């Protein structure tokens, strides 16, 4: 049984949170970018409220980001004094981490400098209590997986989230996201529905995988700035038979807040969180947009809106039974919820789970 394979262990970063809280010193985030969103939510889940954010970008200094003032590191030191006690949480991507740590070392920073990785992209953390409360749903989804490797991915992802052991991700990491040749086989008459088209990566890979032999591509992308880049990339690569919708996919037609400015992690929201920059966008259902037209393959990465978008495509999925590659890591329930939802639409779908990064992102559920 799945429950016998999931370990009830403390997350390795719990020691960091304990040390920060016991120090009773202020917490400063370093980096006013996308990772700050996740680190801020992660810290707040542990009862820690940062005081401000440092950033090396002069255009960000003197502004307010996520409700916190942004300053330079030098200004922080000047204002607080060289002997001030505080904790720094570096909130930049792995590619920038070493540069920040080197900068702080050269400045002879004497306070604790931490780097956290255990946050969840959606801000909702899976813990063992949550797993036990929903164990029957986890077990049901696990039992629906079609092969042993999918079951290993499922257990490794869960155990990695609970423990913070990122080696568990490396053990299962694949290479061809959305078009994994172990489970996906394309033909010359595919119609791709690219939900969350972003800058065109999936669309361009689809064209490559099919050798430019396909019947059509339909793309959803609600972010106007990103859509402009998408159009440039599509034009540069001379992609044809393409239909674009500047909308988000949802379970109903509506207008919603779209928290933009988060690069690949911009997302729709039914709430209006004032500390987060947002614009108003149109959303609609897959069923409304397609209006009965066929699709053969759906790719979906929409930052936590996957469940609602699939609900909005229920009739399309039931009628045409397209193969589906949907991200299953934005919400803590995704590992079971998306499997069970799609199984309720098409009971004879075969489900495969694959993972494509050395961290908690890029877990993809395939329905074939």
N, C-alpha and C positions, 0 to 999 in steps of 0.2 A: 504493500500500500504506500501511497505517496507520503502519508504522515510519518512513516518510518524512515523516510529518506531526508526529511527536512530537520535541520539541527536548530535547537533552541540555545543559541549562544549570544553573548553580548556583542554588539557591533564594535569593531575596533576603535571607532572614533568616539565612543562614549567617554573614554579617558580624557580626550581633548576637552569635551564639554564640561566634564567635572573639574578639570584644571582651570578652565576659564572662569567658571562660576565661583570656585574657591578663591580665586585671586581677587575677586570683587573689583577688578579694574575695568575701565571702559574698553569697548571693542571697536576697532576700526577696520572697515573693509578696504582692501587695496585693489582698485579696479572698478570703474563705473560702466561696466559693459554687461553683456548677456549673463555671464556667470554670477554676477552680483544678485540677480533675481533669485537664483536657486539657493545661493548661500544665505541670503537674507531669510528666505522661508525656512531653511534648514536650522538656522540659529534660533529663529523664533519658536520653532517646534520644541526646542530645548530650553525655552524660557530666557533667551539671551537677546537683548535689543542693542544693535550697534549704534554708535553715537554719530558717526560720519563716514564718508568715503574719501579715500585718497585716489588721485588719478594723475598720470603724467601728461595727459592731454590738456593743454592750456585752454582749449575751447570749452572743456567740461568744468574746469575749475571756476568756482564762484557760482555755480548753478546748483539746483536741487535735483537729485535723482532718487527715485523710489521713496520720496519724502525725507531724504537725508541730504545735508549739505555736502558739497564736493569741494575739496581743496587739494593743493599740492602737498607732497610729503614734506617739503621744506617748510611750508606754512604751518603744517601740523606741529613740527618740531619747534618752530619759533614760538608758536602760540602756547604750546603746552610745556615747553622747557625740556631740556635734554635729560633731566632726571625723572620725567613723568613716567608713571606706570600705566601701561595699556597692553592690549592684545591686538595683534594684526592678523586678520584673516585674508590671505591673498585670494582674490576672486577673479582670476583670469584663467584662460584655457591653458592646457598643458604646454602648448607651444610657446607661451609667454612666461610661464612660471619661473624658469631658471633665471631669466633676465631680471625679474622683480626681486628674487631672492639675492642675486648678486648686487643689485642696487642697494638693498637694505644692508647687506654685509659690508659694502664699501662705505656706507654711511655710519658704520659702527653701531647699528641698531642693537640695543641690549635687551629689548623686550621680546616676549614670545612671538614668533611668527609661525602661523599655522597654514596648512593647505588641506582643505576638505574635499573629499570626492564622493561621500556617501549620500549626498542629496538625491532626491528623485526629480526628474525633469518636470513632473506635474506638481511637485511640492508636497505630495502625499506619500508618507513613508510607510512601507510595509514593515511591520514588526511581527513577532511570533504570536502575539495576542490577536492581531488582525487575521493572521493565517488560521489560527485555531477557530476563531469566530466564523470563518468562511470555509472551513476545511471541506465540507461536503461539496461546495461549488468547485474548489480547487481540484478535488478528487474526480469529480465528474468530467471536468475539462481534460484533466490528465489522461483519463481512460479513453477519451475520444481521439487522442493523438495516434497517428497512423504508423509511426515507426519508432524504433528504440532510440534513435538519435534525437528525435523530437522530445522524447521523455527525458533524455539526459539534459537537453537544453532547458527544459522546464525546471528540473530540479536544481541545476547549476545556477540558473538565474535567480530562483527563489533563495537558495542558500547564500549566494553572493550579496543579495540585497539585505539579508538578515545579518550577515557576518562582516561585510566590508572586505572580503577576500576577493580581490580582483583577478587573481589567478584562475578562479572558476570561470570567468568570462573568456579568458585567453584559451582555455581548453576547448571551447565550443565555437570559436570565432570562424565564421565563413567569409567568403570573398565576393560573392556576386549578389548583392542585395536587390530584392524585388524580382530578379530573374535567375534565381538559383537553379542551375541546370539539373540538380538532383531531383527537383520536384516540378520544375516548370519547363514545358516544351512548346515553343511557339511555332505557328504555321504561317502561310502566306496570306491568310485572310483574317488576321486579327484586327479587332477594334479596341484600342486602348482607351480607358477612362482614367486619366491622370488627375487624381484628386489631391490638391495641394501641390501644384506643378512647380512651384518655387522658381528657380532659374532655368529649369529645363533639363536637369540631369537625367531624370527618369525617362522623359520623352526621347531624349537623344540616345539613351542606351537602348530603348525599345527599337528605335530605327536601326541601330547597329545590330541588335540581336536578330532582327528580322531580315537583315540585308536589304533594307528599304522596300521590302515587299510586305505590305499590309493594306487593309481596307480603309482605316481611318484612325484619327486620334482626337479625343475630346478632352480639353483641359479646364480644370477649375483653379483659379488663383485670385484671391480677394485683395491682395496687397498691390496697390497701383504701382508703387516704385519697383517692387520685385517683378511685377508683370512686364514692365518696360524692359527689364533685363532679359526676361524670358523671351520676349518678342525679338530682341536683338540676337540672342543666341539661336533662336529658331531660323531667323532670316539668314544669319551667317552660315548656317549649316543646310540651308535650302530645304527645310522640312516641308513636305506637302501634305495635303489631305488632313488639315488640322483645323479644328474648331475650338475657339477660346471663349471662356466665360469668366468675366471679372466678378466672380461671386464666390462666397464660401458655401460649402456643402453642409446641409443641416437637415433636421427632421421636419421642417416646415418652412414656408416662405415668410421672411421677416427682415427687419433691419436690426443689426446688433452692433455692440461695441467691438472694435477690432484693436487689440493691443498690439500696435505695430512697433517698428524700431527694434525688433528682437531678431533680426536676420531670419534664420531658418526656424526660429521658435515663436514667431508672431502667431497670435491665435485669436479666435473669436471668444466672446464672453457675453453672458446674459446680464452680468453685473456691470456697474460703472465705478470702478476703483479709481478715485481721482488722482492718486499718487502715480498712476501708471498712464503714460501717454496713449491715447486711443483715438480712432476715427470711427465714423459710422459706415458700415458696409451693408450690402445686400447679401442675403443668404437664401438659398432655395434648395429643394430636394433634387436628388438625382432623378427620381421618377418624373418630376415636373420638367426638368431640362431635357431628358431623353424622350419623354412623351411616347413611350412604347418602342423606341428604336433599340436595336441590339447592341450590346457590347460583349466582348469575349474575355477581356482581361481588365481588372480594376487594380490600380496601385493607389494606396491611400496613406498619407503621412500628414496629419492635420492637427497635431499638438493637443490631443485630448478630445477632439470633436469626432473621433472615429465612430463611437457608438451611435451618436445622433445622425451622422451622415449615412451609416449603414441602414438605420431605421428608415431614413428618407429614400433609400434605394431598395426597399423590401420588394416591391412589385417587379422591378427590373431584375433583381437577383433571382426571384422565384421563377420568372418567365424565361430568362435566358441562361441562368446558371453559369455566369462568368467565373473564371478562375479569379481569385482575389489574393492580393498581397497587402496586408494591412498592418501598420505598426501597432505593437502591443506592449508599449512601455510607458506611455504618457500618464496613465492613471493606474493606481495600484490594483484595481479590479480587472484591468485589461487582460491579464493572463487567463482568467476564467470567463469573464463576461463576453468577450468577443467571440470566443469559440462557441459558447452556449447560444448566443444570439444568432450566429450564422447557421448553427445546427438546427435551430428552430425554423429557419427559412427553408433550408435544403437539407433534410435529414441524411441524405447519402453523400454529402460532401466528405472528402477525406482531408484531415487536418495535419499540417506539418508546422513545426516551430523551428526557426533558425535565428541565429544571432550574429551580428556583423561588426562588433566593436570590442575593445578591451575594457569597456566600462558599461554602465547601466543603460545606455542608449542602443538603438538599432536592433531591437528584438522584433522579428517579423513573423506574423501568423499567415500561413498560406492555406487557402481553402481551394481544393482541386476537385 
